Amino acid sequence: TIERNNDLKKAPRHVGEGLARGGKRLVLGVYRGVTGIFTDPYQGARRGGVGGFVRGLGVGIAGVVVKPVVGGVDFVSLTMQGI
């Protein structure tokens, strides 16, 4: 997303800032992964009916795994940049 790209462009100045920003990315990844199970099928159904619901369900299930992993990678990356 645009927010993630902007957050990753500027390197942290020190390890504390890296931990704080990385922690934020990790929490957001977990939060978005969990909420996506519910919001993605709903948004899919609104856009494409039953087919959109099924597609949204698939996206939501994949997001449960992918989004927290991306948050974890961001956490490690931003923390290491701050060192």
Backbone hydrogen bonds in HBPLUS format (Angstrom, degrees):
<---DONOR---> <-ACCEPTOR-->    atom                        ^
c    i                          cat <-CA-CA->   ^        H-A-AA   ^      H-
h    n   atom  resd res      DA  || num        DHA   H-A  angle D-A-AA Bond
n    s   type  num  typ     dist DA aas  dist angle  dist       angle   num
A0005-ASN N   A0001-THR O   3.03 MM   4  6.29 165.2  2.05 151.3 155.4     1
A0006-ASN N   A0002-ILE O   2.93 MM   4  6.13 164.3  1.96 155.1 158.9     2
A0007-ASP N   A0003-GLU O   2.99 MM   4  6.13 151.3  2.07 143.3 151.5     3
A0008-LEU N   A0004-ARG O   2.97 MM   4  6.18 145.2  2.09 149.4 158.3     4
A0009-LYS N   A0005-ASN O   3.07 MM   4  6.15 130.4  2.32 143.5 155.5     5
A0018-GLY N   A0014-HIS O   3.03 MM   4  6.36 155.7  2.09 150.9 158.7     6
A0019-LEU N   A0015-VAL O   2.84 MM   4  6.09 156.8  1.89 151.6 157.0     7
A0020-ALA N   A0016-GLY O   2.99 MM   4  6.19 160.2  2.03 146.2 151.7     8
A0021-ARG N   A0017-GLU O   2.90 MM   4  6.03 173.9  1.90 154.0 156.0     9
A0022-GLY N   A0018-GLY O   2.81 MM   4  5.72 155.9  1.87 142.3 150.6    10
A0023-GLY N   A0019-LEU O   2.79 MM   4  5.76 154.5  1.86 141.7 149.1    11
A0024-LYS N   A0020-ALA O   3.04 MM   4  6.23 151.9  2.13 142.7 150.0    12
A0025-ARG N   A0021-ARG O   3.07 MM   4  6.36 156.9  2.12 145.9 151.5    13
A0026-LEU N   A0022-GLY O   2.93 MM   4  6.20 152.4  2.01 147.7 155.7    14
A0027-VAL N   A0023-GLY O   2.96 MM   4  6.17 168.0  1.97 152.8 155.3    15
A0028-LEU N   A0024-LYS O   2.93 MM   4  6.11 163.6  1.96 151.0 156.1    16
A0029-GLY N   A0025-ARG O   2.94 MM   4  6.05 150.5  2.03 140.8 148.8    17
A0030-VAL N   A0026-LEU O   3.07 MM   4  6.37 160.8  2.10 153.4 157.4    18
A0031-TYR N   A0027-VAL O   2.89 MM   4  6.05 168.5  1.90 154.0 157.8    19
A0032-ARG N   A0028-LEU O   2.82 MM   4  5.89 168.8  1.84 150.6 154.1    20
A0033-GLY N   A0029-GLY O   2.94 MM   4  5.96 146.2  2.06 138.0 147.7    21
A0034-VAL N   A0030-VAL O   2.98 MM   4  6.19 161.8  2.02 154.2 157.9    22
A0035-THR N   A0031-TYR O   2.91 MM   4  6.09 173.8  1.92 158.2 160.3    23
A0036-GLY N   A0032-ARG O   2.96 MM   4  5.67 138.5  2.13 130.1 140.4    24
A0037-ILE N   A0034-VAL O   3.31 MM   3  5.80 151.5  2.40 108.8 115.5    25
A0038-PHE N   A0035-THR O   3.05 MM   3  5.62 142.0  2.20 112.2 121.3    26
A0039-THR N   A0035-THR O   2.96 MM   4  6.19 171.4  1.97 156.1 159.0    27
A0040-ASP N   A0036-GLY O   3.06 MM   4  5.22 156.5  2.12 124.9 132.4    28
A0043-GLN N   A0039-THR O   2.89 MM   4  6.06 168.3  1.90 157.0 160.0    29
A0044-GLY N   A0040-ASP O   2.88 MM   4  5.97 156.1  1.94 147.6 155.1    30
A0045-ALA N   A0041-PRO O   2.87 MM   4  6.04 155.5  1.93 147.3 153.2    31
A0046-ARG N   A0042-TYR O   3.02 MM   4  6.31 153.3  2.09 147.6 154.9    32
A0047-ARG N   A0043-GLN O   3.08 MM   4  6.29 148.2  2.18 144.0 152.0    33
A0048-GLY N   A0044-GLY O   2.74 MM   4  5.80 162.3  1.77 155.7 161.3    34
A0049-GLY N   A0045-ALA O   2.92 MM   4  4.36 136.6  2.11 128.5 124.7    35
A0052-GLY N   A0048-GLY O   3.19 MM   4  4.11 154.9  2.26 101.4 101.6    36
A0053-PHE N   A0049-GLY O   2.94 MM   4  6.23 144.6  2.06 144.4 154.9    37
A0054-VAL N   A0050-VAL O   3.01 MM   4  6.35 160.3  2.05 153.9 157.5    38
A0055-ARG N   A0051-GLY O   3.00 MM   4  6.22 163.1  2.03 148.1 152.9    39
A0056-GLY N   A0052-GLY O   2.80 MM   4  5.89 160.9  1.83 144.7 150.8    40
A0057-LEU N   A0053-PHE O   2.80 MM   4  6.02 145.7  1.92 146.1 155.9    41
A0058-GLY N   A0054-VAL O   3.07 MM   4  6.38 154.3  2.14 146.0 152.0    42
A0059-VAL N   A0055-ARG O   2.95 MM   4  6.29 157.9  2.00 152.1 158.5    43
A0060-GLY N   A0056-GLY O   2.81 MM   4  5.96 158.0  1.86 145.7 152.2    44
A0061-ILE N   A0057-LEU O   2.93 MM   4  6.12 157.9  1.98 147.9 153.3    45
A0062-ALA N   A0058-GLY O   3.00 MM   4  6.17 162.6  2.03 147.7 152.7    46
A0063-GLY N   A0059-VAL O   2.87 MM   4  5.98 151.1  1.95 145.1 153.8    47
A0064-VAL N   A0060-GLY O   3.17 MM   4  6.42 132.8  2.41 139.2 149.5    48
A0064-VAL N   A0061-ILE O   3.27 MM   3  5.34 136.6  2.47  96.3 107.3    49
A0065-VAL N   A0062-ALA O   3.15 MM   3  5.65 138.8  2.33 109.1 118.6    50
A0066-VAL N   A0062-ALA O   2.97 MM   4  6.18 177.5  1.97 159.6 159.2    51
A0067-LYS N   A0063-GLY O   3.04 MM   4  5.27 151.3  2.12 125.8 134.6    52
A0069-VAL N   A0065-VAL O   3.43 MM   4  6.52 154.8  2.50 143.0 150.1    53
A0070-VAL N   A0066-VAL O   2.93 MM   4  6.18 161.3  1.96 159.7 164.8    54
A0071-GLY N   A0067-LYS O   2.99 MM   4  6.21 155.9  2.05 146.1 153.0    55
A0072-GLY N   A0068-PRO O   2.88 MM   4  6.13 148.7  1.97 144.6 152.8    56
A0073-VAL N   A0069-VAL O   2.92 MM   4  6.24 155.9  1.98 151.3 157.7    57
A0074-ASP N   A0070-VAL O   2.91 MM   4  6.15 160.1  1.95 150.7 156.3    58
A0075-PHE N   A0071-GLY O   2.92 MM   4  6.12 150.7  2.01 141.5 149.9    59
A0076-VAL N   A0072-GLY O   3.04 MM   4  6.35 165.3  2.06 152.3 154.1    60
A0077-SER N   A0073-VAL O   2.86 MM   4  6.00 167.4  1.88 153.3 157.6    61
A0078-LEU N   A0074-ASP O   2.84 MM   4  5.88 173.2  1.85 154.1 156.1    62
A0079-THR N   A0075-PHE O   3.02 MM   4  6.05 156.2  2.08 144.8 152.0    63
A0080-MET N   A0076-VAL O   2.92 MM   4  6.05 163.5  1.95 152.1 156.5    64
A0081-GLN N   A0077-SER O   2.98 MM   4  6.18 150.1  2.07 145.6 154.2    65
A0082-GLY N   A0078-LEU O   3.20 MM   4  6.37 138.4  2.39 137.1 146.5    66
A0082-GLY N   A0079-THR O   3.15 MM   3  5.25 130.7  2.40  97.0 109.9    67
A0083-ILE N   A0080-MET O   3.18 MM   3  5.33 154.0  2.25 102.7 110.4    68
